[in-house]
């Protein structure tokens, strides 16, 4: 799943410097996507449309693997 999210983030933003961190909390895997500040808007999209589409696509894979997940976005320091 991390590879899929990283691939989508890199292709959408055009940035190679994307970091994905996975943490487990109450049976839900939380994937934190860390991007440079100037590229966060590209990843989220207008009114959250891009991130919503990413969650939909990754949700299909998560259903096949029987996992619960969430995607969060963080700013690279």
Beta strands, then each sheet from edge to edge (+ up, - down):
strand 1: 19-25
strand 2: 28-35
strand 3: 68-75
sheet 1: 1+ 2- 3-
end
